[in-house]
Amino acid sequence: MKKYIHNRKKGFVNPELPTPKGILLVGLPGAGKSLSAKVIASVLDVWLIRLDISALKGSLVGESERKMREALAQIDAVSPCVVWIDEIEKMLGGVQSSNRTDGGTTASMFGYLLTWMQESKTRKYIVATCNDISDLLQISQGALIRRFDDVFFVDLPSLEERKEIVEIMNARYKTRIFSEIAQSMDGWTGAEIEKFHIASIYDGTQEAFENIHPIFKQNETLIEKARNWAKMNARLANTTDGEAVQERRKIK
């Protein structure tokens, strides 16, 4: 995904090129999707704006739709920018039952978002994150997903990536955890490795390690289902262990 984003930077530097629309990041909580959105804004060297759709909902008739239009207009006014929509499936939950539950407000807001993503000509890059792709596939029969250039599946970090995360956390928290411990962290997310480093400061390495319960162990079936879907329908954001080794050999 890093290479992909660096290639798309041309669309923000050269006004003669078509501006890339954005990507949807699908994967486990704690795998780095939100962090990726922040890094993408840094790579593209543009503003980062977080669009919190749920915060736009009001109690008065028409208020939510008005706030949505105003928010999207403000984004257009400050472009070029990266628009970060975190856990988009939760923000748009209830679209299908909107007419019954909220008088059609959620569905109307969703309609404004779809139209804006399709019709707005300002230079912006939309990065949306999603924990469960099945919810989005049901919303508008995939119309939202078609608004993105690509869908990336953010898998659990490979061994080489876990080693890098351990070293990054060592530098951040002044810990001295050997990177070899990453071999015992198969199935851990980056967030769980960070949690381990923090806990080790107070409880020691052994106790901290024993008290981390990876989300993968609790949701293994769902994760394997998501991986199988991604093989046919998405690009992989990170490398497998084998690919990581091959890349290191190429560099040498």
C-alpha positions as CSV (number, residue, x, y, z in Angstrom):
1,M,0.0,0.0,0.0
2,K,2.9,2.4,0.6
3,K,4.1,2.0,-3.0
4,Y,0.5,2.5,-4.2
5,I,0.0,5.8,-2.2
6,H,3.4,7.2,-3.3
7,N,2.4,6.5,-6.9
8,R,-0.9,8.4,-6.4
9,K,0.9,11.4,-5.2
10,K,1.5,12.4,-8.8
11,G,-2.2,13.2,-9.0
12,F,-1.8,15.9,-6.3
13,V,1.4,17.4,-7.7
14,N,0.5,17.5,-11.4
15,P,-2.9,19.3,-12.0
16,E,-3.0,17.8,-15.5
17,L,-3.4,14.3,-14.1
18,P,-6.8,12.9,-13.0
19,T,-7.0,13.2,-9.2
20,P,-7.3,9.8,-7.5
21,K,-10.6,9.3,-5.6
22,G,-9.6,7.3,-2.6
23,I,-9.4,3.8,-1.0
24,L,-11.3,1.7,1.5
25,L,-9.3,0.0,4.2
26,V,-10.8,-3.2,5.5
27,G,-9.4,-5.2,8.4
28,L,-9.3,-5.9,12.1
29,P,-9.4,-3.2,14.8
30,G,-5.8,-2.4,15.8
31,A,-4.3,-3.4,12.5
32,G,-3.3,0.2,11.6
33,K,-6.1,1.4,9.4
34,S,-6.7,4.7,11.1
35,L,-2.9,5.3,11.4
36,S,-2.6,4.6,7.7
37,A,-5.1,7.4,7.0
38,K,-3.0,9.9,8.9
39,V,0.2,8.7,7.2
40,I,-1.4,9.0,3.7
41,A,-2.1,12.7,4.4
42,S,1.5,13.1,5.3
43,V,2.7,11.3,2.1
44,L,0.4,13.4,-0.1
45,D,1.4,16.5,1.8
46,V,-2.2,17.8,2.2
47,W,-4.6,18.6,5.0
48,L,-6.2,15.7,6.9
49,I,-9.9,16.2,7.7
50,R,-11.9,13.6,9.7
51,L,-15.5,13.4,8.6
52,D,-17.6,12.1,11.5
53,I,-21.0,11.4,10.0
54,S,-22.7,10.4,13.2
55,A,-21.8,13.7,14.8
56,L,-23.7,15.5,12.1
57,K,-27.0,14.0,13.0
58,G,-29.5,16.5,14.7
59,S,-32.9,16.2,16.3
60,L,-34.7,18.7,14.2
61,V,-36.3,17.9,10.8
62,G,-33.8,18.6,8.0
63,E,-31.0,19.5,10.4
64,S,-28.9,16.4,9.7
65,E,-29.1,16.9,6.0
66,R,-28.1,20.6,6.3
67,K,-25.1,19.7,8.5
68,M,-24.0,17.1,6.0
69,R,-24.2,19.6,3.1
70,E,-22.3,22.2,5.1
71,A,-19.6,19.7,6.1
72,L,-19.0,18.5,2.5
73,A,-18.9,22.2,1.3
74,Q,-16.2,23.0,3.9
75,I,-14.2,20.0,2.7
76,D,-14.4,21.3,-0.9
77,A,-13.4,24.7,0.3
78,V,-10.1,23.6,1.9
79,S,-9.1,21.0,-0.7
80,P,-6.7,19.5,-1.6
81,C,-7.0,17.2,1.4
82,V,-7.4,13.7,2.7
83,V,-10.9,13.0,4.0
84,W,-10.7,10.3,6.8
85,I,-14.0,8.4,7.5
86,D,-13.3,6.0,10.4
87,E,-15.5,2.9,10.8
88,I,-17.7,3.9,8.0
89,E,-20.0,0.9,8.3
90,K,-21.0,2.0,11.8
91,M,-21.6,5.6,10.8
92,L,-23.9,4.5,8.0
93,G,-25.6,1.8,10.0
94,G,-29.3,1.9,9.6
95,V,-29.5,3.1,6.0
96,Q,-31.7,0.2,5.0
97,S,-34.2,0.7,7.8
98,S,-33.9,4.5,7.8
99,N,-37.4,5.2,6.6
100,R,-38.8,3.2,9.5
101,T,-36.5,4.3,12.3
102,D,-35.6,7.9,11.7
103,G,-37.9,9.1,8.9
104,G,-35.3,8.6,6.2
105,T,-32.6,10.9,7.7
106,T,-29.8,8.4,7.6
107,A,-30.7,7.3,4.0
108,S,-30.8,10.9,2.9
109,M,-27.4,11.7,4.4
110,F,-26.0,8.6,2.7
111,G,-27.4,9.8,-0.6
112,Y,-25.7,13.2,-0.2
113,L,-22.4,11.5,0.5
114,L,-22.7,9.2,-2.5
115,T,-23.5,12.1,-4.8
116,W,-20.7,14.2,-3.5
117,M,-18.2,11.5,-3.8
118,Q,-19.2,11.0,-7.5
119,E,-19.8,14.6,-8.6
120,S,-17.5,16.9,-6.6
121,K,-14.5,18.0,-8.7
122,T,-12.2,19.3,-5.9
123,R,-8.9,17.5,-5.3
124,K,-9.5,15.3,-2.3
125,Y,-8.5,11.7,-1.4
126,I,-11.1,9.8,0.7
127,V,-9.7,7.2,3.0
128,A,-12.4,5.2,4.8
129,T,-11.9,2.4,7.2
130,C,-14.1,-0.6,7.8
131,N,-13.9,-3.5,10.3
132,D,-16.6,-5.7,8.7
133,I,-17.1,-5.5,4.9
134,S,-20.3,-7.5,4.9
135,D,-22.2,-4.5,6.3
136,L,-21.0,-2.3,3.5
137,L,-21.8,-4.8,0.8
138,Q,-25.5,-4.7,2.0
139,I,-25.7,-0.9,2.0
140,S,-26.9,0.3,-1.4
141,Q,-25.8,-3.0,-3.1
142,G,-22.2,-2.0,-3.2
143,A,-22.7,1.6,-4.6
144,L,-20.5,3.1,-1.9
145,I,-17.6,0.7,-2.6
146,R,-17.7,1.6,-6.3
147,R,-16.9,5.2,-5.3
148,F,-13.4,4.2,-4.3
149,D,-10.5,3.5,-6.6
150,D,-9.5,0.3,-4.7
151,V,-10.3,-1.7,-1.6
152,F,-7.3,-2.8,0.5
153,F,-7.4,-5.6,3.1
154,V,-5.2,-4.8,6.1
155,D,-4.2,-8.2,7.5
156,L,-2.4,-9.0,10.7
157,P,1.3,-8.0,10.6
158,S,3.8,-10.6,9.3
159,L,6.8,-11.7,11.3
160,E,9.0,-9.1,9.7
161,E,6.4,-6.4,10.3
162,R,6.0,-7.5,13.9
163,K,9.7,-7.2,14.4
164,E,9.6,-3.7,13.0
165,I,6.7,-2.8,15.3
166,V,8.6,-4.1,18.3
167,E,11.6,-1.9,17.5
168,I,9.3,1.1,16.9
169,M,7.7,0.7,20.3
170,N,11.0,0.2,21.9
171,A,12.0,3.7,20.6
172,R,8.7,5.2,21.6
173,Y,8.5,3.9,25.2
174,K,12.3,3.4,25.9
175,T,11.8,-0.3,26.4
176,R,14.4,-3.0,25.6
177,I,12.3,-5.8,24.2
178,F,14.3,-8.1,21.9
179,S,12.7,-8.2,18.4
180,E,12.9,-12.1,18.5
181,I,9.8,-12.0,20.7
182,A,7.9,-11.3,17.5
183,Q,8.1,-15.0,16.7
184,S,5.8,-15.7,19.6
185,M,3.3,-12.9,18.6
186,D,1.7,-14.6,15.6
187,G,-1.9,-13.3,15.3
188,W,-1.1,-10.1,17.3
189,T,-2.2,-6.7,15.9
190,G,0.1,-3.7,16.1
191,A,-2.1,-2.2,18.8
192,E,-1.7,-5.3,20.9
193,I,2.1,-5.2,20.5
194,E,2.0,-1.6,21.7
195,K,-0.2,-2.6,24.6
196,F,2.3,-5.2,25.6
197,H,5.2,-2.7,25.6
198,I,3.3,-0.4,27.9
199,A,2.3,-3.2,30.3
200,S,5.9,-4.5,30.4
201,I,7.0,-1.2,31.9
202,Y,4.8,-1.7,34.9
203,D,4.4,-5.5,35.2
204,G,7.5,-6.9,33.5
205,T,7.9,-8.7,30.2
206,Q,6.6,-12.1,31.2
207,E,3.4,-11.0,33.0
208,A,2.6,-8.5,30.3
209,F,3.0,-11.1,27.6
210,E,0.8,-13.6,29.4
211,N,-2.0,-11.1,29.8
212,I,-2.4,-10.1,26.2
213,H,-5.3,-11.9,24.6
214,P,-5.1,-11.3,20.8
215,I,-8.4,-10.5,19.1
216,F,-7.5,-13.0,16.4
217,K,-8.0,-15.9,18.9
218,Q,-11.5,-14.6,19.6
219,N,-12.5,-14.0,16.0
220,E,-10.5,-16.5,14.0
221,T,-13.5,-17.7,12.0
222,L,-14.5,-14.2,11.0
223,I,-11.0,-13.2,10.1
224,E,-10.5,-16.3,7.9
225,K,-13.7,-15.4,6.2
226,A,-12.5,-11.9,5.6
227,R,-9.2,-13.1,4.2
228,N,-10.9,-15.4,1.8
229,W,-13.1,-12.5,0.6
230,A,-10.0,-10.3,0.2
231,K,-8.2,-12.8,-2.0
232,M,-10.9,-12.4,-4.7
233,N,-12.1,-8.8,-4.1
234,A,-9.3,-6.6,-2.6
235,R,-5.7,-5.7,-2.8
236,L,-3.4,-6.7,0.1
237,A,-2.1,-3.7,2.1
238,N,0.8,-5.6,3.8
239,T,3.0,-8.5,2.9
240,T,3.0,-12.1,3.9
241,D,6.0,-13.5,5.7
242,G,7.3,-15.1,2.5
243,E,6.9,-11.9,0.5
244,A,8.7,-9.9,3.2
245,V,11.7,-12.2,3.0
246,Q,11.7,-11.9,-0.8
247,E,11.6,-8.1,-0.6
248,R,14.6,-8.1,1.8
249,R,16.6,-10.3,-0.6
250,K,15.8,-8.0,-3.5
251,I,17.1,-5.0,-1.4
252,K,20.3,-6.8,-0.6
